[in-house]
């Protein structure tokens, strides 16, 4: 199973980005899909997650600004990030698990200039 992250970039504070996570297998086999991030010099943290069935969950600091979604027909997950802040600067990683293993994307850099 491979996950390929994309969509990162350099933006100004207040702008938006949409990250994508393309899977090499059917997304329907994934019980849960998540986005993590690792800011410079800090540990990786869970930003948002969405199960096959049920509601999405978000890190408090991104609630109301970020939206996680998954399109199982396209085997792709997304993270829509609006009103970006300097403190959102990090490498963002897609994560998925199928109940047997956990898979990671390679990461995509998001840099927000103040």
C-alpha positions as CSV (number, residue, x, y, z in Angstrom):
1,X,0.0,0.0,0.0
2,X,1.3,3.4,-0.9
3,X,0.0,6.8,0.1
4,X,1.2,9.9,-1.9
5,X,0.7,13.3,-0.3
6,X,0.5,16.4,-2.3
7,X,-0.7,20.0,-2.3
8,X,1.6,21.7,0.1
9,X,3.3,25.0,-0.6
10,X,4.2,28.5,0.5
11,X,1.2,30.8,1.3
12,X,0.5,34.0,3.2
13,X,-1.4,33.9,6.5
14,X,-5.1,33.9,5.8
15,X,-4.9,31.9,2.6
16,X,-6.0,28.4,1.8
17,X,-4.5,25.1,0.7
18,X,-5.9,21.7,-0.1
19,X,-3.8,18.6,0.6
20,X,-4.5,15.4,-1.2
21,X,-3.6,11.8,-0.2
22,X,-3.8,9.3,-3.1
23,X,-3.8,5.6,-2.1
24,X,-2.6,2.7,-4.3
25,X,-5.5,0.5,-3.1
26,X,-9.2,0.9,-2.6
27,X,-9.8,3.5,0.1
28,X,-12.9,1.5,1.1
29,X,-10.5,-1.0,2.8
30,X,-9.2,1.8,5.1
31,X,-11.0,1.9,8.4
32,X,-9.6,5.3,9.2
33,X,-7.8,8.1,7.4
34,X,-5.9,10.9,9.2
35,X,-3.6,13.8,8.7
36,X,-0.7,14.5,11.0
37,X,1.8,17.3,11.0
38,X,5.2,17.9,12.4
39,X,6.2,21.5,13.0
40,X,9.9,22.4,12.9
41,X,11.7,21.0,16.0
42,X,8.5,19.5,17.4
43,X,6.8,16.1,17.6
44,X,4.3,14.8,15.1
45,X,0.7,15.6,16.1
46,X,-2.7,14.4,14.9
47,X,-4.5,17.2,13.0
48,X,-7.7,15.4,11.9
49,X,-9.1,12.0,11.4
50,X,-12.1,10.5,9.6
51,X,-13.4,6.9,10.0
52,X,-15.2,4.8,7.4
53,X,-18.4,5.5,9.3
54,X,-18.8,8.2,11.8
55,X,-17.7,11.8,12.4
56,X,-14.5,13.5,11.9
57,X,-12.3,14.7,14.7
58,X,-10.0,17.7,14.8
59,X,-7.2,19.2,16.8
60,X,-8.7,22.1,18.8
61,X,-6.4,24.7,17.1
62,X,-7.7,23.8,13.6
63,X,-11.4,23.4,14.4
64,X,-13.5,25.6,12.1
65,X,-10.6,26.2,9.7
66,X,-9.7,22.7,8.5
67,X,-11.9,20.1,6.9
68,X,-11.0,16.5,6.4
69,X,-12.7,14.4,3.8
70,X,-12.3,11.2,1.8
71,X,-13.5,10.2,-1.6
72,X,-13.5,6.4,-1.6
73,X,-14.4,6.3,-5.3
74,X,-11.2,8.1,-6.1
75,X,-9.1,6.4,-3.4
76,X,-8.1,9.9,-2.2
77,X,-8.3,11.8,1.0
78,X,-8.2,15.5,1.5
79,X,-7.5,18.2,4.0
80,X,-8.9,21.6,3.2
81,X,-7.1,24.2,5.1
82,X,-8.6,27.7,5.3
83,X,-7.5,30.8,7.2
84,X,-4.0,29.4,7.5
85,X,-1.8,30.7,10.3
86,X,2.0,30.9,10.8
87,X,1.7,28.2,13.4
88,X,0.2,25.8,10.9
89,X,3.7,25.6,9.3
90,X,4.7,22.0,9.3
91,X,5.3,18.9,7.2
92,X,1.9,17.3,6.8
93,X,1.5,13.5,6.6
94,X,-1.4,11.4,5.4
95,X,-2.1,8.3,7.5
96,X,-4.4,5.4,7.0
97,X,-5.0,2.0,8.6
98,X,-7.0,-1.0,7.4
99,X,-7.2,-2.8,10.8
100,X,-4.0,-4.8,10.1
101,X,-1.4,-2.2,9.3
102,X,-0.8,1.5,9.3
103,X,0.4,3.4,6.3
104,X,2.0,6.8,5.9
105,X,2.5,9.2,3.1
106,X,5.9,10.8,2.4
107,X,4.8,14.2,3.7
108,X,4.2,17.5,2.1
109,X,5.6,20.8,3.3
110,X,3.2,23.6,4.2
111,X,4.8,27.0,5.0
112,X,2.7,29.9,6.1
113,X,4.3,33.4,6.1
114,X,3.0,35.8,8.7
